[in-house]
Amino acid sequence: MRMLRHFFICYFTYNSSYEELDDIIKDFKNSAESADYLEFVTELHHIIQTKNYAFACKIIDKTKFWSFKNHLERFEKLLNYIYHCYKTLTRYR
């Protein structure tokens, strides 16, 4: 979950808003190394397939920038949205 943590620390920071999320996703996609980008998409895919949102949420909560522990459903929707955006953007990479 290295890249998931990195995304929430360096890109979707505590100063970010959900309205900026599409631009943040594009920025990460354009600036990340191919291996990091692939690792991030793979991590998202694994979380979604295993439905292990609670574990991923704990990792993000440890960053101290975001806390989703009382908003697991919102966190699940957020990760699914990010994953969907990345899958769409991957086609054009």
C-alpha positions in Angstrom: 0.0 0.0 0.0 3.0 2.2 -0.5 1.6 4.1 -3.5 -1.9 4.5 -1.9 -0.2 6.2 1.1 2.0 8.3 -1.2 -1.1 9.5 -3.1 -2.8 10.7 0.0 0.3 12.3 1.4 1.7 14.0 -1.7 -1.3 14.5 -4.0 -4.7 14.3 -2.4 -3.5 16.2 0.7 -5.5 17.6 3.6 -5.7 21.0 1.7 -7.3 19.3 -1.3 -11.0 19.2 -2.0 -13.1 16.6 -3.7 -13.8 19.1 -6.4 -10.1 19.0 -7.3 -9.9 15.2 -7.4 -10.0 14.8 -11.2 -7.2 17.3 -11.7 -5.2 15.6 -8.9 -5.7 12.2 -10.5 -4.5 13.6 -13.9 -1.5 15.3 -12.2 -0.4 12.1 -10.5 -0.9 10.1 -13.7 1.2 12.5 -15.6 4.0 12.9 -13.0 4.3 9.4 -11.6 6.9 6.9 -13.0 5.2 4.1 -15.0 6.1 1.5 -12.3 4.6 3.7 -9.5 1.5 4.3 -11.6 1.1 0.6 -12.2 1.7 -0.2 -8.5 -1.0 2.3 -7.5 -3.6 0.9 -9.9 -2.7 -2.6 -8.8 -3.1 -1.6 -5.1 -6.5 -0.1 -5.8 -7.6 -3.1 -7.8 -6.5 -5.4 -4.9 -8.4 -3.4 -2.3 -11.5 -3.4 -4.4 -11.4 -7.1 -5.3 -10.8 -8.2 -1.7 -13.1 -5.5 -0.3 -10.4 -4.7 2.2 -11.4 -1.1 2.6 -11.0 -1.2 6.4 -7.3 -2.2 6.1 -6.6 0.5 3.5 -8.5 3.0 5.6 -6.2 2.3 8.6 -3.2 3.0 6.4 -4.5 6.3 5.3 -5.6 7.2 8.9 -2.0 6.7 10.0 -0.9 9.5 7.7 -2.7 11.9 10.1 -3.8 14.0 7.0 -7.0 12.2 6.5 -9.3 10.2 8.7 -11.9 7.9 7.2 -12.4 5.5 10.1 -15.9 6.9 10.8 -16.6 7.2 7.1 -15.7 3.8 5.6 -18.5 4.0 3.0 -17.3 7.4 1.8 -13.7 5.9 1.6 -14.9 3.0 -0.4 -16.7 5.2 -2.9 -13.6 7.4 -3.1 -11.3 4.5 -3.9 -13.7 3.1 -6.5 -13.9 6.5 -8.1 -10.1 7.0 -8.2 -9.7 3.4 -9.6 -12.3 4.1 -12.3 -10.6 7.3 -13.3 -7.2 5.6 -13.5 -8.6 2.8 -15.6 -10.1 5.3 -18.0 -6.9 7.4 -18.1 -4.7 4.3 -18.6 -6.3 3.8 -22.0 -4.9 7.2 -23.1 -1.5 7.0 -21.4 
